[in-house]
């Protein structure tokens, strides 16, 4: 293969996110729930067009969402334009079960097509949602940033009103830290700024937000060497705390009543917010019944983690429980994933690494007393999926149960008293779970780096209710791509391993191997390896672990197409 062919193949692989289905078909399912969460539809792209599928977990059925040929013919008749049934001119649909119809944007207009007689007609539609707004669960009100404050807008009549009025420069409502809102980068995707970081109450009457205080944070200056208009370089200034700085961004939690216009402020110290909003990372959230706000707090040394409860009516804050350690106390396995904390009726499920592994512990919600350890063993909990308080069991994903690869996730079950641990998905695959709105079933995508995803709907016993899709990688392998292979190094071994000696991807990395077990790495190869290419390192190279993870993740994504997982943690400022 020539160098030009190398680059052409690499371009095909790198553009996969922008052209889904071009090389791999049916590897990813994005369910769009309808009928109150009873059914869902999804679209499968083949690179040229897409097909729409409707699934009903309760009935165990999977069928075309509509007759694609008849709908294409009806749309062509109504619009006067040709429509290919294999490449319908819309990417999403809105089901109207009561009218047995679907609605969609196509050919520059909004359409409704009845599925009884397949007649399409133009339909009035609401203005498209703005990416700068956060819409309430009932779909009636949207909140956005305006200046230094938050404003609400009625989606029925367009009426607007302020929710806050005292915001100031560097002390404003809604945004995360300035360091994660680079204006020059946002303009490249058409956004002047990010939408506000906020969470609606379950009943759509209140908003949890925070006032971002960066008044004492140092200013950092960036030069945009090549502006989009081709003009002279531009200077950008933003607030950016350096490691060791005395002052970092602060988040002061507030609850805003949308109808009454009242502002309730948390009666507690502000939260440290060096990089991301605590609401955006789900470190602050509403109780399911909306009667309380819960949030996590840590000092700068990260050695104490505390769960607080805030009364949204008064702002009173009480401490539920806390944990301290000689090293960092983490609420999850990976940075930027939601904390592994679940509030029950009278208990709290709390994630802790106190025994050397990440496990669940049960606490009394009212007294903070430890009631017992729920999970144990030489493996780690990754995510709480569902808690059945009637049956007193918790369902979760765990890593470390597959000997071949400690990162693969397994769906498991355990009783809240610590007994009855069992695997719901008892195989060697990696399982990515999407929950149904009512959490009565889940969508399971099972794969490995060399096994294309198979997507099913399962109940909590692990029984398959519906077989949805099996990914097709034939066009990917036709490019010369080969599946990654796994390498292991002996215990305590430290080596520089050349990865990905293939015609489509080359990289190298260094792995620091734990002394707990053999370390595995996954890399892409082809046979033979006729030559090597130089590797360029970034002048601000991250840790060896991060370099390894980036390399392995990109190789894995070539077959999975699931996007990049969160990066490993770095030391806080």
C-alpha positions as CSV (number, residue, x, y, z in Angstrom):
1,X,0.0,0.0,0.0
2,X,1.4,3.4,-1.0
3,X,1.7,6.4,1.3
4,X,-1.2,8.1,-0.6
5,X,-3.3,5.0,0.1
6,X,-2.3,5.1,3.7
7,X,-3.6,8.6,4.1
8,X,-6.8,7.9,2.2
9,X,-7.5,4.9,4.4
10,X,-6.8,7.0,7.5
11,X,-9.2,9.7,6.3
12,X,-11.9,7.2,5.9
13,X,-11.4,6.0,9.5
14,X,-11.2,9.4,11.0
15,X,-14.3,10.7,9.3
16,X,-16.5,8.0,10.7
17,X,-18.2,10.2,13.3
18,X,-19.3,12.6,10.6
19,X,-20.5,9.8,8.2
20,X,-22.1,7.1,10.4
21,X,-22.8,3.9,8.5
22,X,-20.2,4.5,5.8
23,X,-17.9,1.7,7.1
24,X,-19.8,0.1,10.0
25,X,-23.5,-0.4,10.1
26,X,-25.8,-0.9,13.1
27,X,-23.0,-0.5,15.7
28,X,-24.8,2.1,17.7
29,X,-28.5,2.5,18.8
30,X,-29.8,5.8,20.1
31,X,-33.3,5.0,21.4
32,X,-36.0,7.7,21.2
33,X,-38.7,6.7,23.7
34,X,-42.4,7.3,23.0
35,X,-45.8,6.3,24.5
36,X,-44.6,7.3,27.9
37,X,-41.5,5.1,27.7
38,X,-43.4,2.0,26.6
39,X,-41.8,1.9,23.1
40,X,-38.9,3.4,21.3
41,X,-37.7,4.1,17.8
42,X,-34.2,4.3,16.4
43,X,-32.5,4.9,13.0
44,X,-29.8,2.8,11.4
45,X,-27.6,4.5,8.8
46,X,-25.9,2.6,6.0
47,X,-23.9,5.6,4.8
48,X,-26.3,6.5,2.0
49,X,-29.6,6.4,3.8
50,X,-31.3,5.2,6.9
51,X,-34.1,3.0,8.0
52,X,-36.3,3.6,11.0
53,X,-37.2,0.8,13.4
54,X,-39.9,0.7,16.2
55,X,-39.4,-1.6,19.2
56,X,-41.9,-2.6,21.9
57,X,-40.1,-4.3,24.8
58,X,-43.3,-5.4,26.5
59,X,-44.6,-7.1,23.4
60,X,-41.1,-8.3,22.4
61,X,-41.5,-6.9,18.9
62,X,-39.2,-5.1,16.5
63,X,-40.5,-3.9,13.1
64,X,-40.2,-1.0,10.6
65,X,-41.5,2.2,12.1
66,X,-43.5,2.7,8.9
67,X,-43.6,1.5,5.3
68,X,-40.6,3.4,3.9
69,X,-41.7,3.0,0.3
70,X,-45.2,4.2,0.8
71,X,-44.1,7.2,2.9
72,X,-41.5,8.2,0.3
73,X,-44.2,8.0,-2.4
74,X,-46.6,10.1,-0.3
75,X,-44.0,12.7,0.4
76,X,-43.0,12.9,-3.2
77,X,-46.7,13.4,-4.2
78,X,-47.2,16.1,-1.6
79,X,-43.9,18.0,-2.2
80,X,-43.5,17.5,-6.0
81,X,-39.9,16.4,-5.5
82,X,-38.4,12.9,-5.9
83,X,-37.9,11.0,-2.7
84,X,-35.7,7.9,-2.4
85,X,-37.2,5.3,0.1
86,X,-33.7,4.0,0.8
87,X,-32.5,7.6,1.6
88,X,-35.4,9.4,3.2
89,X,-34.6,13.1,3.5
90,X,-35.0,13.3,7.3
91,X,-33.0,12.0,10.3
92,X,-35.6,12.1,13.0
93,X,-39.3,11.6,13.5
94,X,-41.9,12.5,16.0
95,X,-44.5,9.8,16.7
96,X,-48.1,10.8,17.2
97,X,-49.7,7.6,18.5
98,X,-53.1,9.1,19.0
99,X,-53.3,10.1,15.3
100,X,-51.3,7.1,14.1
101,X,-49.0,9.5,12.3
102,X,-45.4,10.6,12.2
103,X,-44.1,14.2,11.8
104,X,-40.7,15.3,10.5
105,X,-38.7,18.1,8.9
106,X,-37.9,17.4,5.3
107,X,-37.2,19.3,2.1
108,X,-37.3,22.6,4.0
109,X,-40.7,22.1,5.5
110,X,-42.5,20.3,8.4
111,X,-44.7,17.4,7.5
112,X,-47.2,15.1,9.0
113,X,-47.9,11.7,7.4
114,X,-50.8,9.6,8.5
115,X,-49.9,5.9,8.6
116,X,-53.4,4.7,7.9
117,X,-53.6,5.8,4.3
118,X,-50.1,7.3,3.9
119,X,-51.1,10.8,3.0
120,X,-48.5,13.5,3.8
121,X,-49.5,17.1,4.4
122,X,-47.7,20.2,5.5
123,X,-48.0,20.8,9.3
124,X,-47.3,23.8,11.4
125,X,-44.4,23.3,13.8
126,X,-43.0,25.0,16.8
127,X,-39.7,26.9,16.3
128,X,-36.7,24.5,16.6
129,X,-35.2,24.3,20.0
130,X,-32.2,26.5,20.6
131,X,-28.9,24.9,21.7
132,X,-28.5,27.8,24.1
133,X,-31.6,26.9,26.1
134,X,-32.4,24.2,28.6
135,X,-36.1,23.1,28.3
136,X,-38.2,22.0,31.2
137,X,-39.3,18.3,31.5
138,X,-42.9,19.3,30.6
139,X,-41.7,21.2,27.5
140,X,-43.4,24.4,28.5
141,X,-40.5,26.7,29.5
142,X,-36.9,27.1,28.5
143,X,-34.1,28.8,30.4
144,X,-31.1,30.5,28.9
145,X,-28.3,33.0,29.7
146,X,-28.7,36.7,28.9
147,X,-25.9,38.9,29.9
148,X,-24.9,37.9,33.4
149,X,-28.3,36.5,34.4
150,X,-30.8,33.7,33.6
151,X,-34.0,34.3,31.7
152,X,-37.1,32.1,31.1
153,X,-39.1,31.8,28.0
154,X,-42.6,30.4,27.5
155,X,-42.6,28.0,24.6
156,X,-46.3,28.4,24.0
157,X,-46.5,32.2,23.6
158,X,-42.9,33.4,23.6
159,X,-43.2,35.5,26.7
160,X,-39.8,36.1,28.5
161,X,-38.9,37.1,32.0
162,X,-35.8,37.3,34.2
163,X,-35.1,34.7,36.8
164,X,-32.1,36.7,38.3
165,X,-31.2,40.3,38.0
166,X,-28.1,40.9,40.1
167,X,-25.5,39.1,38.0
168,X,-22.2,40.9,37.4
169,X,-19.1,40.4,35.3
170,X,-17.1,37.4,36.6
171,X,-19.9,36.8,39.1
172,X,-22.8,35.6,36.9
173,X,-25.5,33.0,36.9
174,X,-25.4,29.8,34.8
175,X,-22.0,29.3,33.2
176,X,-19.3,26.9,34.2
177,X,-15.7,28.1,34.7
178,X,-14.4,30.4,32.1
179,X,-11.5,28.0,31.4
180,X,-13.9,25.5,29.8
181,X,-15.8,28.0,27.6
182,X,-13.2,29.1,25.1
183,X,-15.0,31.5,22.8
184,X,-12.7,31.0,19.8
185,X,-13.4,27.2,19.9
186,X,-17.1,27.6,20.4
187,X,-17.4,29.9,17.4
188,X,-16.1,27.1,15.2
189,X,-19.2,25.1,15.9
190,X,-21.5,28.1,15.7
191,X,-22.1,28.9,19.4
192,X,-21.4,32.2,21.0
193,X,-21.2,30.5,24.4
194,X,-22.4,27.4,26.2
195,X,-25.9,26.9,27.5
196,X,-26.4,27.4,31.3
197,X,-25.5,24.6,33.7
198,X,-28.8,23.9,35.4
199,X,-31.1,21.1,36.4
200,X,-34.9,21.3,36.3
201,X,-36.9,20.0,39.2
202,X,-39.0,16.9,38.3
203,X,-42.2,18.9,38.3
204,X,-40.8,21.6,36.1
205,X,-41.5,24.4,38.6
206,X,-37.9,25.1,39.8
207,X,-34.4,25.3,38.5
208,X,-31.2,24.3,40.3
209,X,-28.4,26.6,39.1
210,X,-25.3,28.3,40.5
211,X,-23.7,31.7,40.6
212,X,-20.2,31.4,39.2
213,X,-17.7,33.6,41.1
214,X,-14.4,34.2,39.3
215,X,-13.7,37.7,40.5
216,X,-10.4,36.7,42.2
217,X,-9.3,34.2,39.5
218,X,-6.3,35.2,37.4
219,X,-6.8,36.3,33.8
220,X,-5.0,34.4,31.1
221,X,-4.4,35.6,27.6
222,X,-4.6,33.6,24.4
223,X,-3.8,34.6,20.9
224,X,-5.8,33.3,18.0
225,X,-3.2,33.3,15.3
226,X,-5.5,32.7,12.3
227,X,-9.0,34.1,12.8
228,X,-11.8,32.8,10.5
229,X,-11.9,36.0,8.6
230,X,-8.3,35.9,7.7
231,X,-7.5,39.1,9.5
232,X,-4.8,39.9,12.1
233,X,-4.3,37.7,15.2
234,X,-6.8,38.3,17.9
235,X,-6.3,38.5,21.7
236,X,-8.7,36.5,23.9
237,X,-8.8,36.9,27.7
238,X,-10.3,34.4,30.1
239,X,-10.3,33.5,33.8
240,X,-8.0,30.5,34.3
241,X,-6.7,29.3,37.7
242,X,-3.2,27.9,37.6
243,X,-2.1,24.9,39.8
244,X,-1.3,26.3,43.2
245,X,-3.2,29.6,42.8
246,X,-5.0,30.8,45.9
247,X,-8.2,31.5,44.1
248,X,-10.2,29.1,41.9
249,X,-13.8,29.5,40.5
250,X,-16.6,29.1,43.0
251,X,-20.1,27.8,42.6
252,X,-22.8,29.2,44.9
253,X,-25.9,27.0,44.5
254,X,-29.3,28.6,44.0
255,X,-32.9,27.4,43.5
256,X,-35.0,29.6,41.2
257,X,-38.8,29.4,41.2
258,X,-39.8,29.9,37.6
259,X,-43.3,31.1,38.2
260,X,-42.9,33.0,41.4
261,X,-39.5,34.5,40.5
262,X,-38.0,33.8,44.0
263,X,-34.3,33.0,44.5
264,X,-33.3,30.6,47.3
265,X,-29.6,30.5,48.1
266,X,-27.8,27.6,49.7
267,X,-26.9,28.5,53.3
268,X,-23.4,26.9,53.0
269,X,-19.9,27.7,51.7
270,X,-19.6,27.8,47.9
271,X,-18.3,24.7,46.1
272,X,-14.8,24.7,44.5
273,X,-15.2,24.5,40.7
274,X,-11.7,24.5,39.1
275,X,-12.8,22.9,35.8
276,X,-16.4,21.8,35.5
277,X,-19.8,22.8,36.9
278,X,-21.0,20.5,39.7
279,X,-24.4,20.5,38.0
280,X,-23.0,19.5,34.6
281,X,-21.0,16.7,36.2
282,X,-24.1,15.6,38.3
283,X,-22.4,16.4,41.6
284,X,-25.5,18.3,42.4
285,X,-29.0,16.9,41.6
286,X,-32.6,16.8,42.6
287,X,-34.2,14.2,44.7
288,X,-36.7,12.1,42.5
289,X,-39.7,13.7,44.3
290,X,-38.2,17.2,44.1
291,X,-38.3,17.8,47.9
292,X,-34.6,18.2,48.2
293,X,-31.3,18.9,46.4
294,X,-28.3,16.7,47.1
295,X,-24.7,17.6,46.3
296,X,-21.2,16.5,46.9
297,X,-18.4,18.6,48.2
298,X,-14.6,18.2,48.4
299,X,-11.8,20.4,49.7
300,X,-8.7,21.2,47.5
301,X,-6.7,18.2,48.9
302,X,-9.5,15.9,47.7
303,X,-9.2,13.8,50.8
304,X,-12.7,14.3,52.1
305,X,-15.9,13.7,50.3
306,X,-19.2,14.9,51.8
307,X,-22.8,14.5,50.8
308,X,-25.1,17.4,51.7
309,X,-28.8,17.9,51.5
310,X,-30.3,21.3,50.6
311,X,-33.9,22.4,51.3
312,X,-35.1,24.1,48.1
313,X,-37.7,26.1,50.0
314,X,-35.4,27.6,52.7
315,X,-31.8,27.0,51.5
316,X,-30.9,25.2,54.7
317,X,-28.1,22.7,54.2
318,X,-27.4,19.6,56.3
319,X,-24.7,17.0,56.1
320,X,-25.9,13.5,55.3
321,X,-22.6,11.7,55.5
322,X,-18.9,12.0,54.7
323,X,-15.7,10.0,54.1
324,X,-12.1,10.9,54.6
325,X,-8.9,9.1,53.7
326,X,-5.1,9.5,53.6
327,X,-5.4,9.9,49.8
328,X,-8.0,11.2,47.4
329,X,-11.6,10.1,48.1
330,X,-13.4,9.6,44.8
331,X,-17.1,9.2,44.1
332,X,-16.6,7.1,40.9
333,X,-14.0,5.2,38.8
334,X,-13.4,7.8,36.1
335,X,-13.2,11.6,36.1
336,X,-16.2,13.3,34.6
337,X,-18.6,10.3,35.0
338,X,-21.5,10.9,37.4
339,X,-20.9,10.0,41.0
340,X,-21.9,6.5,42.1
341,X,-24.3,7.6,44.8
342,X,-28.0,6.6,45.0
343,X,-30.5,8.2,47.3
344,X,-33.2,5.7,48.5
345,X,-36.3,6.2,50.7
346,X,-34.3,6.0,53.9
347,X,-30.9,4.9,52.8
348,X,-27.9,6.0,50.7
349,X,-25.9,3.7,48.4
350,X,-22.3,5.1,48.6
351,X,-19.3,4.3,46.5
352,X,-16.0,3.9,48.3
353,X,-12.5,2.5,47.7
354,X,-11.8,2.1,51.4
355,X,-10.9,-1.7,51.0
356,X,-8.7,-1.1,47.9
357,X,-11.5,-1.8,45.4
358,X,-14.5,0.4,44.4
359,X,-17.6,-1.0,46.1
360,X,-21.0,0.0,47.4
361,X,-21.8,0.7,51.0
362,X,-25.2,1.3,52.6
363,X,-25.8,4.3,55.0
364,X,-28.8,5.6,56.9
365,X,-30.1,8.6,55.1
366,X,-31.2,10.4,58.3
367,X,-28.4,9.6,60.7
368,X,-25.4,9.0,58.4
369,X,-24.7,5.7,60.1
370,X,-23.0,2.9,58.2
371,X,-25.4,0.0,57.7
372,X,-23.2,-2.4,55.8
373,X,-21.2,-3.2,52.7
374,X,-23.3,-4.2,49.7
375,X,-20.6,-5.4,47.3
376,X,-17.1,-6.9,47.8
377,X,-14.4,-8.6,45.9
378,X,-11.4,-7.9,43.6
379,X,-13.3,-6.0,41.1
380,X,-14.9,-2.5,41.0
381,X,-18.4,-1.1,40.6
382,X,-18.7,1.2,37.6
383,X,-22.3,2.4,37.6
384,X,-25.5,1.9,39.6
385,X,-28.2,1.0,37.1
386,X,-31.4,0.4,39.1
387,X,-32.4,-0.2,42.7
388,X,-35.5,-2.3,43.4
389,X,-36.3,-1.3,47.0
390,X,-39.3,-3.7,47.1
391,X,-37.1,-6.7,46.3
392,X,-34.1,-5.0,48.2
393,X,-31.7,-5.5,45.3
394,X,-29.3,-3.3,43.3
395,X,-28.3,-3.7,39.7
396,X,-25.0,-2.3,38.5
397,X,-22.1,-2.6,36.1
398,X,-18.7,-3.8,37.3
399,X,-15.3,-4.0,35.8
400,X,-12.7,-6.7,36.7
401,X,-14.9,-9.7,36.4
402,X,-13.5,-10.7,33.0
403,X,-10.0,-12.2,33.4
404,X,-9.0,-11.4,29.8
405,X,-9.7,-7.6,30.1
406,X,-10.2,-5.8,33.5
407,X,-11.9,-2.9,31.7
408,X,-14.9,-4.8,30.3
409,X,-18.2,-4.1,32.0
410,X,-20.5,-6.8,33.3
411,X,-24.1,-6.2,34.5
412,X,-24.5,-7.6,38.0
413,X,-27.0,-7.9,40.8
414,X,-26.7,-8.0,44.6
415,X,-29.0,-7.8,47.6
416,X,-28.8,-4.6,49.7
417,X,-27.7,-6.7,52.7
418,X,-24.6,-7.8,50.8
419,X,-25.7,-11.3,49.8
420,X,-26.8,-12.8,46.5
421,X,-24.2,-11.4,44.1
422,X,-24.7,-12.7,40.6
423,X,-23.9,-11.8,37.0
424,X,-26.9,-10.8,34.9
425,X,-24.7,-10.9,31.7
426,X,-22.5,-13.9,32.3
427,X,-20.1,-13.7,29.4
428,X,-16.7,-12.2,28.5
429,X,-18.1,-9.2,26.5
430,X,-18.1,-5.5,27.4
431,X,-21.7,-4.3,28.1
432,X,-22.8,-0.8,27.5
433,X,-26.2,-0.2,29.1
434,X,-29.0,2.3,28.2
435,X,-31.9,2.3,30.7
436,X,-35.5,2.6,29.8
437,X,-37.4,5.6,31.3
438,X,-39.2,3.4,33.8
439,X,-36.1,1.2,34.4
440,X,-38.1,-1.9,33.8
441,X,-35.7,-3.1,31.1
442,X,-32.4,-2.0,29.5
443,X,-30.8,-1.9,26.1
444,X,-27.5,-3.8,26.1
445,X,-24.7,-3.3,23.5
446,X,-22.2,-6.1,23.9
447,X,-18.9,-6.2,22.2
448,X,-15.1,-6.4,22.5
449,X,-12.3,-4.7,20.6
450,X,-12.5,-7.6,18.0
451,X,-16.2,-8.5,18.3
452,X,-18.7,-6.1,16.7
453,X,-21.5,-4.9,18.9
454,X,-24.7,-6.9,19.2
455,X,-27.6,-4.8,20.6
456,X,-30.5,-6.4,22.5
457,X,-33.2,-5.4,25.0
458,X,-33.1,-7.4,28.2
459,X,-35.0,-7.6,31.4
460,X,-33.3,-7.6,34.8
461,X,-32.9,-11.4,34.8
462,X,-30.7,-11.0,31.8
463,X,-33.3,-12.6,29.4
464,X,-33.3,-11.2,25.9
465,X,-36.6,-9.6,25.1
466,X,-35.7,-8.3,21.6
467,X,-32.7,-8.7,19.3
468,X,-32.2,-5.3,17.8
469,X,-29.1,-5.1,15.7
470,X,-25.8,-6.9,14.9
471,X,-23.1,-4.6,13.6
472,X,-21.7,-5.2,10.1
473,X,-18.0,-4.4,9.7
474,X,-17.4,-5.8,6.3
475,X,-16.8,-2.4,4.6
476,X,-14.4,-1.5,7.4
477,X,-12.3,-4.6,6.9
478,X,-12.4,-4.1,3.2
479,X,-10.2,-1.0,3.7
480,X,-7.4,-3.2,5.1
481,X,-8.3,-2.5,8.7
482,X,-7.7,-5.4,11.1
483,X,-9.1,-5.9,14.5
484,X,-6.8,-4.9,17.5
485,X,-4.9,-7.6,19.3
486,X,-4.3,-7.8,23.0
487,X,-0.8,-7.9,24.5
488,X,0.2,-8.7,28.1
489,X,3.3,-7.9,30.0
490,X,4.7,-9.7,33.0
491,X,4.0,-8.4,36.5
492,X,6.0,-5.3,37.3
493,X,7.3,-5.0,33.7
494,X,7.9,-1.5,32.4
495,X,8.4,-1.2,28.7
496,X,8.0,0.9,25.6
497,X,5.6,-1.0,23.3
498,X,5.3,-0.1,19.6
499,X,1.6,-0.2,18.9
500,X,-0.5,-0.2,15.7
501,X,2.1,-1.2,13.1
502,X,-0.7,-1.2,10.5
503,X,-1.3,0.4,7.2
504,X,-4.0,2.6,8.7
505,X,-2.8,3.7,12.1
506,X,0.6,3.9,13.8
507,X,1.4,5.0,17.3
508,X,3.6,4.3,20.2
509,X,3.2,4.6,23.9
510,X,4.7,3.6,27.3
511,X,2.7,1.7,29.9
512,X,3.4,1.8,33.6
513,X,2.3,-1.6,34.7
514,X,0.6,-2.2,38.1
515,X,2.1,-4.8,40.4
516,X,-1.3,-6.2,41.1
517,X,-1.6,-8.3,38.0
518,X,-0.5,-8.8,34.4
519,X,-1.1,-5.6,32.4
520,X,-2.9,-5.9,29.1
521,X,-2.8,-3.5,26.2
522,X,-4.8,-3.5,23.1
523,X,-3.2,-2.5,19.8
524,X,-3.9,-2.7,16.1
525,X,-1.7,-4.7,13.8
526,X,-1.4,-5.8,10.2
527,X,0.7,-8.4,8.6
528,X,3.4,-7.8,7.5
529,X,4.8,-4.6,8.9
530,X,7.0,-3.4,6.0
531,X,8.2,-0.1,7.4
532,X,7.9,2.3,10.4
533,X,6.8,5.9,10.5
534,X,8.0,8.6,12.9
535,X,6.0,9.5,16.0
536,X,5.5,13.1,17.0
537,X,5.0,13.8,20.6
538,X,3.0,16.8,21.9
539,X,5.3,19.3,23.6
540,X,3.0,19.2,26.7
541,X,2.7,15.4,26.7
542,X,0.3,14.0,29.3
543,X,1.0,11.1,31.5
544,X,2.0,7.7,30.1
545,X,-1.3,6.3,31.3
546,X,-3.2,8.9,29.4
547,X,-1.1,8.4,26.2
548,X,-1.8,4.7,26.4
549,X,-5.6,5.3,26.9
550,X,-5.8,7.7,24.0
551,X,-4.1,5.2,21.7
552,X,-6.2,2.2,22.8
553,X,-9.4,4.2,22.8
554,X,-9.0,5.3,19.2
555,X,-8.3,1.8,18.1
556,X,-11.3,0.5,20.0
557,X,-13.5,3.3,18.6
558,X,-12.7,2.3,15.0
559,X,-14.9,-0.8,15.5
560,X,-17.3,0.4,18.2
561,X,-18.0,3.9,17.1
562,X,-19.0,4.9,20.7
563,X,-17.0,8.1,21.1
564,X,-14.2,8.8,23.5
565,X,-14.6,7.8,27.2
566,X,-13.6,10.3,29.9
567,X,-9.9,10.9,30.4
568,X,-8.1,9.7,33.5
569,X,-7.8,12.2,36.3
570,X,-5.1,14.7,36.7
571,X,-4.0,16.4,39.9
572,X,-6.3,19.3,40.8
573,X,-4.9,22.9,40.9
